[in-house]
Amino acid sequence: MKKMHIELTINGKQVETLAEPRELLIHVLRERLGLTGPHIGCETSHCGACTVDLNGKSVKSCTIFAAQANGATITTIEGIAGPDGMHVLQNSFREHHGLQCGFCTPGMITRAWRLLQENPTPTEEDVRFGMAGNLCRCTGYQNIVKAILAAASELNSAKEAAQ
Amino acid sequence: MITNAFEYYRPKSVAEALKILGEHEGEARVVAGGHSLIPMMKLRMAQISHLVDLQDVSGLKGITVSDRIVIGAMTTQAELLASRELAAAAPLMLEAALQIADPQVRNMGTIGGNVANGDPGNDMPGLMQCLDASFTLVGPDGSRDVKARDFYQAAYFTSRTDDEILVAISFEHPKGGYAYEKQKRKIGDYATAAAAVQITAAGGMVSAASVAMTNLSDVPVWSAASGAALVGTTCGPDAVKAAVEAMLKDINPGEDNRGPVAFKRQVAAVVLGRAIARAWSRV
């Protein structure tokens, strides 16, 4: 099948590539663009390890053809840290033991990053509901929830201090 | 998991999309959010040669609440949840949408795809039958409306023809009490059994009741007899028992990894009992 020309803005950079229409976004990100942060876990839209941010929304990149994302703005885990180092969420996951094996972590943090923009002051229940599309087989979730809540309050304190 | 190869199209209008469907009769399919279709394509249970992506087609998104409630087919589940107007006019929709899939899937999955795909596991078809919704289909010969209660023929088979596109769903403002009760194994799972109930009352008695069940047959089941069993009663234990028994005659669940038939019938009875009680408490 003839390849398509696909243009994306990923982590602030314009990129282009050729891909067959049937290639999934996760495959194009990992294999054609070298962004191996988003992981392939279940590849059946259950586990959320492949979560990326597509035009301001969290999506599972294993259930989207790259062709559907043509023209989109994407953020992956590679684009979350700033020039000054790791994002508050990344530090918070480390601080609160929000990971063990780390396989789900890129998806967890990419989803949590969007969740805290959608709702900067979530309750524990909001976090659990908002993170329901990401599975972790190690932590039992408790420390992930703790890390996200701690990151939310740190981000809010920083915002207040800046005002 | 790699799907079979296909040509990809992204038309800008319904007319353009219909033209592509017409040129590749029987080999083309439209894709909305893709969260039912793409998994089927990955399993190669769906083999599509021409995939027509509706994301750029204008006029297919949005919720209008006026005389009727009209929802564009490309409206996502997340957009349904975010609409305060819809939550106020049809709280049953909000209660159900909260129980569908997970945040990432709700960002992609659309109401049009959910109802048009004909997957017995999807929640919206039963809900649409409960609300007596109509689906607007546009094809080469123009537009027609089909009642949700007449739309489903068998698993993945509906009265939509291959050259038609479902563009909108619409229903009257629901009245009275409502409930969507869903039993599932985990977040994101299809229902083991789910019940949609809408009840109106007059003079302390049920004046009308609509009952629809999800994933308990190869199509959604609107049980007219179950609703009728509640009319003229005060929704006491005997009436609920009669409604549940009537519903059990209308469903035909199969055994799968959600359990054997007897278990599903038991769960169906429990969820319907709970849904009726909650709907009645909200009348």
Boltz contact constraints between the chains, C-beta under 6 A:
constraints:
  - contact:
      token1: [A, 1]
      token2: [B, 5]
      max_distance: 6.0
  - contact:
      token1: [A, 21]
      token2: [B, 6]
      max_distance: 6.0
  - contact:
      token1: [A, 21]
      token2: [B, 8]
      max_distance: 6.0
  - contact:
      token1: [A, 22]
      token2: [B, 3]
      max_distance: 6.0
  - contact:
      token1: [A, 22]
      token2: [B, 5]
      max_distance: 6.0
  - contact:
      token1: [A, 43]
      token2: [B, 1]
      max_distance: 6.0
  - contact:
      token1: [A, 57]
      token2: [B, 107]
      max_distance: 6.0
  - contact:
      token1: [A, 58]
      token2: [B, 104]
      max_distance: 6.0
  - contact:
      token1: [A, 59]
      token2: [B, 104]
      max_distance: 6.0
  - contact:
      token1: [A, 59]
      token2: [B, 107]
      max_distance: 6.0
  - contact:
      token1: [A, 59]
      token2: [B, 108]
      max_distance: 6.0
  - contact:
      token1: [A, 60]
      token2: [B, 104]
      max_distance: 6.0
  - contact:
      token1: [A, 63]
      token2: [B, 35]
      max_distance: 6.0
  - contact:
      token1: [A, 63]
      token2: [B, 38]
      max_distance: 6.0
  - contact:
      token1: [A, 67]
      token2: [B, 8]
      max_distance: 6.0
  - contact:
      token1: [A, 68]
      token2: [B, 53]
      max_distance: 6.0
  - contact:
      token1: [A, 130]
      token2: [B, 103]
      max_distance: 6.0
  - contact:
      token1: [A, 132]
      token2: [B, 102]
      max_distance: 6.0
  - contact:
      token1: [A, 132]
      token2: [B, 187]
      max_distance: 6.0
  - contact:
      token1: [A, 133]
      token2: [B, 102]
      max_distance: 6.0
  - contact:
      token1: [A, 133]
      token2: [B, 103]
      max_distance: 6.0
  - contact:
      token1: [A, 133]
      token2: [B, 104]
      max_distance: 6.0
